[in-house]
Amino acid sequence: MTDRTPPILVFAGSAREDSFNKQLARLAADRIEALGGEPTFIDLRDYPMPLYDGDLEAESGLPENALALRRLLAEHQGLLIASPEYNGFITPLLKNTIDWLTRPHEGDSGLKLFQGRIAAVVSASPGGLGGIRSLALIRQLLSNIGVTVLPDQLAVARAKEAFDDDGSLASDGQQQKLDAICGRLIDTLDRLGAQGPRA
């Protein structure tokens, strides 16, 4: 164990205020803290960016919010992402955010920001599959850019009925699984002996 648990950046791939995935991400951040981790929850709604456009990048560089997210990412060794599913795919918001973050800046590769990071992925959906198709795709995307994604995952189906009034998961089994995922993420970061982010 290190003296300081490497911090974990937590967010959902949705800007909607009442997003089930945002609710799941907030819950995960709470559980990470309760289990001894150091979470930072952010809302991508606070970091709006234009659709990635190479001409815009050549003319103006990276958007200010992309630079702000780059700075945040550089300070966090772990990631926990709640990935909604739109038409069987990850959201345009999540894909666009990652597209901007992986662009080069001032001689540094955007990919370098992600290499060596450890991530866990979860999802929630009103449907019966819980957004599980998006989990396979966000795993692929994160792996492509150098992130190690833990094998454990949680897909919360029928999300309208899945949360209690206090924000926890109504199913004890799902709550225990979320705790196990958060705990494994913390333990993995600690076992790797990360003394801080490798930016």
C-alpha positions as CSV (number, residue, x, y, z in Angstrom):
1,M,0.0,0.0,0.0
2,T,1.2,3.5,-0.7
3,D,0.9,6.4,1.8
4,R,-1.6,8.1,-0.6
5,T,-4.1,6.2,-2.7
6,P,-3.8,7.4,-6.3
7,P,-6.8,9.6,-7.1
8,I,-9.6,8.4,-9.3
9,L,-11.5,10.6,-11.8
10,V,-15.2,9.7,-12.0
11,F,-17.6,10.8,-14.6
12,A,-20.6,9.8,-16.8
13,G,-20.8,10.0,-20.6
14,S,-24.0,12.0,-20.3
15,A,-24.8,15.7,-19.9
16,R,-28.4,15.2,-18.9
17,E,-29.2,16.4,-15.4
18,D,-31.3,13.4,-14.5
19,S,-29.1,10.9,-16.3
20,F,-29.1,7.4,-14.7
21,N,-25.4,7.1,-15.5
22,K,-24.6,10.3,-13.8
23,Q,-26.4,9.0,-10.8
24,L,-24.5,5.8,-11.0
25,A,-21.2,7.7,-11.3
26,R,-22.0,9.9,-8.3
27,L,-22.8,6.7,-6.3
28,A,-19.5,5.2,-7.4
29,A,-17.6,8.2,-6.3
30,D,-19.3,8.0,-2.9
31,R,-18.4,4.3,-2.6
32,I,-14.8,4.9,-3.6
33,E,-14.5,7.5,-0.9
34,A,-16.2,5.2,1.7
35,L,-13.8,2.4,0.7
36,G,-10.7,4.6,1.3
37,G,-10.1,5.9,-2.2
38,E,-9.8,9.5,-3.4
39,P,-12.4,10.2,-6.0
40,T,-13.0,13.4,-8.0
41,F,-16.5,13.5,-9.6
42,I,-16.9,15.7,-12.6
43,D,-19.9,16.5,-14.8
44,L,-19.1,16.7,-18.5
45,R,-21.9,19.2,-18.8
46,D,-19.5,21.6,-17.1
47,Y,-16.9,21.1,-20.0
48,P,-18.8,21.7,-23.2
49,M,-16.7,21.3,-26.4
50,P,-17.5,21.6,-30.1
51,L,-17.7,18.5,-32.2
52,Y,-14.1,17.5,-33.1
53,D,-13.0,19.3,-36.3
54,G,-9.4,19.1,-37.6
55,D,-9.8,22.5,-39.3
56,L,-11.0,24.1,-36.0
57,E,-8.1,22.5,-34.2
58,A,-5.6,23.8,-36.7
59,E,-7.1,27.3,-36.5
60,S,-7.7,27.6,-32.8
61,G,-5.9,24.7,-31.0
62,L,-7.6,22.7,-28.3
63,P,-10.8,24.2,-26.7
64,E,-10.2,25.7,-23.2
65,N,-12.4,22.9,-21.7
66,A,-10.3,20.2,-23.3
67,L,-7.2,21.8,-21.8
68,A,-8.9,21.9,-18.4
69,L,-9.8,18.2,-18.7
70,R,-6.3,17.4,-19.7
71,R,-5.0,19.0,-16.6
72,L,-7.5,17.1,-14.5
73,L,-6.6,13.8,-16.2
74,A,-2.9,14.4,-15.6
75,E,-3.6,14.5,-11.9
76,H,-5.5,11.2,-11.7
77,Q,-4.1,7.7,-12.1
78,G,-7.5,5.9,-12.0
79,L,-10.7,6.4,-14.0
80,L,-14.3,5.2,-13.4
81,I,-16.6,5.9,-16.3
82,A,-20.4,5.3,-16.4
83,S,-21.1,4.8,-20.0
84,P,-24.7,5.3,-21.3
85,E,-25.9,3.4,-24.4
86,Y,-27.3,5.3,-27.4
87,N,-28.5,3.0,-30.2
88,G,-26.2,0.3,-29.0
89,F,-23.2,2.5,-28.9
90,I,-21.4,4.9,-26.6
91,T,-22.6,8.5,-26.5
92,P,-21.4,11.2,-28.9
93,L,-20.4,13.2,-25.8
94,L,-18.1,10.6,-24.5
95,K,-16.5,9.8,-27.8
96,N,-16.1,13.5,-28.6
97,T,-14.5,14.2,-25.2
98,I,-12.0,11.4,-25.7
99,D,-11.3,12.5,-29.2
100,W,-10.3,16.0,-28.0
101,L,-8.3,14.7,-25.1
102,T,-6.2,12.5,-27.3
103,R,-5.1,15.3,-29.6
104,P,-1.4,16.5,-29.4
105,H,-0.8,19.7,-27.5
106,E,2.5,21.7,-27.1
107,G,4.5,18.7,-28.3
108,D,2.9,16.2,-26.0
109,S,0.8,13.3,-27.4
110,G,-2.7,13.2,-26.0
111,L,-2.3,9.4,-25.9
112,K,0.5,9.9,-23.3
113,L,-2.2,11.2,-20.9
114,F,-4.0,7.9,-21.0
115,Q,-1.2,5.4,-21.0
116,G,-0.7,3.7,-17.6
117,R,-4.1,4.7,-16.4
118,I,-6.4,2.1,-14.8
119,A,-10.1,2.2,-15.4
120,A,-13.3,0.6,-14.3
121,V,-16.5,0.9,-16.4
122,V,-20.2,0.7,-15.4
123,S,-23.5,1.5,-17.1
124,A,-27.2,2.0,-16.5
125,S,-30.1,1.9,-18.8
126,P,-33.9,1.9,-18.6
127,G,-33.8,-1.2,-20.8
128,G,-33.3,-4.8,-19.9
129,L,-29.6,-5.0,-20.9
130,G,-28.4,-2.2,-18.7
131,G,-26.3,-0.6,-21.4
132,I,-24.0,-3.6,-21.6
133,R,-23.3,-3.1,-25.3
134,S,-21.7,0.3,-24.6
135,L,-19.4,-1.3,-22.0
136,A,-17.8,-3.5,-24.7
137,L,-17.2,-0.5,-26.9
138,I,-15.9,1.9,-24.2
139,R,-13.5,-1.0,-23.2
140,Q,-12.3,-1.2,-26.7
141,L,-11.8,2.5,-27.0
142,L,-10.0,2.9,-23.7
143,S,-7.7,-0.1,-24.5
144,N,-6.9,1.4,-27.9
145,I,-5.5,4.5,-26.2
146,G,-3.4,2.7,-23.7
147,V,-5.8,2.4,-20.7
148,T,-5.9,-0.8,-18.7
149,V,-9.5,-1.7,-18.1
150,L,-10.4,-3.9,-15.2
151,P,-12.4,-7.0,-16.1
152,D,-15.2,-6.4,-13.5
153,Q,-18.1,-4.3,-14.8
154,L,-21.7,-3.5,-13.8
155,A,-24.7,-3.0,-16.1
156,V,-27.8,-1.7,-14.2
157,A,-30.9,-2.7,-16.1
158,R,-34.4,-1.1,-15.7
159,A,-32.7,1.9,-14.1
160,K,-35.9,3.7,-13.4
161,E,-36.6,1.2,-10.6
162,A,-32.9,0.5,-9.8
163,F,-32.1,3.3,-7.4
164,D,-33.4,3.9,-3.8
165,D,-34.4,7.4,-2.6
166,D,-31.0,7.8,-1.0
167,G,-29.2,7.2,-4.4
168,S,-28.0,3.7,-3.6
169,L,-28.8,0.7,-5.7
170,A,-32.0,-1.1,-4.6
171,S,-30.5,-4.5,-5.3
172,D,-28.1,-5.6,-2.6
173,G,-26.4,-7.8,-5.2
174,Q,-25.8,-4.8,-7.5
175,Q,-24.7,-2.6,-4.6
176,Q,-22.2,-5.3,-3.6
177,K,-20.9,-5.6,-7.1
178,L,-20.4,-1.9,-7.4
179,D,-18.5,-1.9,-4.1
180,A,-16.4,-4.8,-5.4
181,I,-15.5,-2.9,-8.6
182,C,-14.6,0.3,-6.7
183,G,-12.6,-1.7,-4.2
184,R,-10.7,-3.6,-6.9
185,L,-9.9,-0.3,-8.7
186,I,-8.5,1.1,-5.4
187,D,-6.6,-2.0,-4.6
188,T,-5.2,-2.3,-8.1
189,L,-3.9,1.3,-8.0
190,D,-2.4,0.7,-4.6
191,R,-0.7,-2.6,-5.7
192,L,0.9,-0.9,-8.7
193,G,2.6,1.3,-6.2
194,A,1.7,4.5,-8.1
195,Q,3.0,7.4,-6.1
196,G,1.1,9.8,-8.3
197,P,-0.1,10.2,-11.9
198,R,2.2,9.4,-14.8
199,A,1.3,12.2,-17.2
